[in-house]
């Protein structure tokens, strides 16, 4: 066994430490960028969205026109969500 020093990466997550405050940070930025590129979204604008605890999706939010339905059928949403959850690489 050989001591390679402090870990910088594990399971695809980058590790950074702030020893002065005793904190450890994990980042999956490289993986997220890989998923975005896979789904041709690597040039997408980043935004921060926070949902209220009571936020719920409903049928009223579903596409209504044929054009909206056609657009939705061409986007691999389940694969994208699965990739983000780490189930589809």
C-alpha positions as semicolon CSV with decimal commas, in nm:
position;residue;x (nm);y (nm);z (nm)
1;X;0,000;0,000;0,000
2;X;0,127;0,345;-0,088
3;X;0,015;0,679;0,059
4;X;-0,072;0,905;-0,235
5;X;-0,165;1,198;-0,012
6;X;-0,501;1,366;0,024
7;X;-0,764;1,251;-0,225
8;X;-0,852;1,502;-0,496
9;X;-1,114;1,294;-0,674
10;X;-1,337;0,998;-0,585
11;X;-1,617;0,837;-0,786
12;X;-1,592;1,118;-1,040
13;X;-1,639;1,388;-0,776
14;X;-1,373;1,652;-0,721
15;X;-1,276;1,703;-0,357
16;X;-1,164;2,035;-0,212
17;X;-1,096;2,113;0,151
18;X;-1,097;2,427;0,360
19;X;-0,907;2,309;0,665
20;X;-0,928;2,651;0,831
21;X;-1,303;2,603;0,882
22;X;-1,301;2,222;0,878
23;X;-1,511;2,184;0,562
24;X;-1,496;1,940;0,273
25;X;-1,658;2,019;-0,062
26;X;-1,759;1,774;-0,335
27;X;-1,818;1,888;-0,692
28;X;-1,966;1,703;-0,987
29;X;-1,906;1,988;-1,232
30;X;-1,712;1,772;-1,481
31;X;-1,989;1,509;-1,480
32;X;-2,264;1,769;-1,524
33;X;-2,073;1,922;-1,815
34;X;-2,042;1,573;-1,970
35;X;-2,420;1,517;-1,937
36;X;-2,496;1,861;-2,084
37;X;-2,269;1,789;-2,380
38;X;-2,432;1,447;-2,431
39;X;-2,775;1,609;-2,458
40;X;-2,645;1,893;-2,676
41;X;-2,703;2,147;-2,400
42;X;-2,342;2,246;-2,329
43;X;-2,412;2,603;-2,444
44;X;-2,724;2,636;-2,229
45;X;-2,749;2,936;-1,999
46;X;-2,712;2,847;-1,632
47;X;-2,983;2,970;-1,396
48;X;-3,063;2,916;-1,032
49;X;-3,417;2,806;-0,956
50;X;-3,558;2,733;-0,615
51;X;-3,897;2,576;-0,584
52;X;-4,125;2,626;-0,290
53;X;-4,184;2,318;-0,077
54;X;-4,544;2,306;-0,195
55;X;-4,452;2,314;-0,568
56;X;-4,629;2,037;-0,761
57;X;-4,647;1,947;-1,127
58;X;-4,991;1,903;-1,278
59;X;-5,158;1,802;-1,604
60;X;-5,233;2,171;-1,664
61;X;-4,860;2,220;-1,724
62;X;-4,850;1,955;-1,998
63;X;-4,810;2,052;-2,364
64;X;-5,142;2,138;-2,523
65;X;-5,080;2,206;-2,892
66;X;-4,957;1,956;-3,151
67;X;-4,644;2,168;-3,192
68;X;-4,569;2,156;-2,816
69;X;-4,626;1,779;-2,810
70;X;-4,400;1,726;-3,110
71;X;-4,124;1,929;-2,947
72;X;-4,156;1,734;-2,620
73;X;-4,143;1,398;-2,800
74;X;-3,804;1,491;-2,951
75;X;-3,637;1,559;-2,615
76;X;-3,497;1,255;-2,424
77;X;-3,611;1,382;-2,083
78;X;-3,602;1,045;-1,906
79;X;-3,246;0,980;-2,023
80;X;-3,136;1,327;-1,915
81;X;-3,294;1,292;-1,571
82;X;-3,152;0,940;-1,536
83;X;-2,805;1,074;-1,619
84;X;-2,832;1,343;-1,357
85;X;-2,938;1,081;-1,104
86;X;-2,637;0,867;-1,204
87;X;-2,843;0,581;-1,343
88;X;-2,773;0,627;-1,714
89;X;-2,415;0,676;-1,825
